[in-house]
């Protein structure tokens, strides 16, 4: 019994050892084919159907590129001509709807008030609150009062429509895009303004715009006082493939501008944009420096610089009037760029500047992106401040 019982476990153990050894060899053979077969069988039916529809979907949106050429030039600058902004572009109305001007006048227009003297008083308050200025506001309201007394308006909506036309008429004389004289090589643009208005950023956006128009651009880093101003302009130059002439910090800004002109002429550049340090209009010494820069550039030829472009912050309100008056007395300003009109900017200062000085407004900044520096369009600007139903 013991022998049998002792041998039986041995027999059982022997068979259990044998079977695993025999099963391991065939197990390696059948598992090999599925490993190579399964990816092939699964990839063939599953993968092709997935990319095929997506390829059609990704190619389908490309036809809107047909509309891109129409808006790639200056058409987006006249967004009021189209009911909606082009794909990828944000229109004037979307950018300016947050301004206090749009909110005040929009609220007034939306409730359909009565045609009476109180309506004129509310319009006057809204215009003054939006920094339109006393002179411009008085001109607008008095014109509406005279026409209302003549019974030219059937209702309040007709009066408000007349206000729209008056606002556009006030801006239309200053809506003059900058014309680059291609015979003046280089065409020199000197940018000026107080601290923090966005001169350097505006220069970078202008360089991008002019480069896209086929011009050879050069920049002069004339802001030698503000820390990192030269580096900021050089970054814009690298981004747009534009050469930047710069010297060390605290260098003579007039010398930088003079050397930049010589370099631009030698390179055959068509446009030279010169940056200057921001300065308050009350700083006599720095204001005198502007006159020196203009005189030094004038040594290269009569009429240089060809454009003195003053950058104005649209949020400064009536302070912009005194700033422009002081700068214009020191160096004749030939064009304006009004920045930061989006967001909470009142925007009414544009009307005050037009009424007070009549200096052309070349560009309006309605956002932070390079394409948000738009050629100033009075109709698009006014319509963005008024209810959509009235501007259609």
Buried (B, 14 or more C-beta within 10 A) or exposed (E): EEEEEEEEEEEEEEEEEEEEEEEEEEEEEEEEEEEEEEEEEEEEEEEEEEEEEEEEEEEEEEEEEEEEEEBEEEBBBBBBEEEEBBEEBBBBBBBBBEBBBBBBBBEBBEEEBEBEEEBBEBBBEBBBBBBBBEEBBBBBBEBBBEBBEEEEBEEBBEBBBBBBEBBBEBBBEBBBBBEBEEEBBBBBBBBBBBEEBBBBBBBBBBBBBBBEEEBBBBBBBBBBBBEEBBEBBBBBBEEBEBBBBBBEEEBBBBBBBBBBBEBBBEEEBBBBBBBBBBBEBEEEEBBEBBEEBBEBBEEBEEEBBBBBBBBBBBBBBBBBBEBBEBBBEBBEBBBBBBBBBBBEBBBBBBBBBBBBBEBBBBBBBBBEEBBBBBBBBBBBBBBBBBBEEBBE
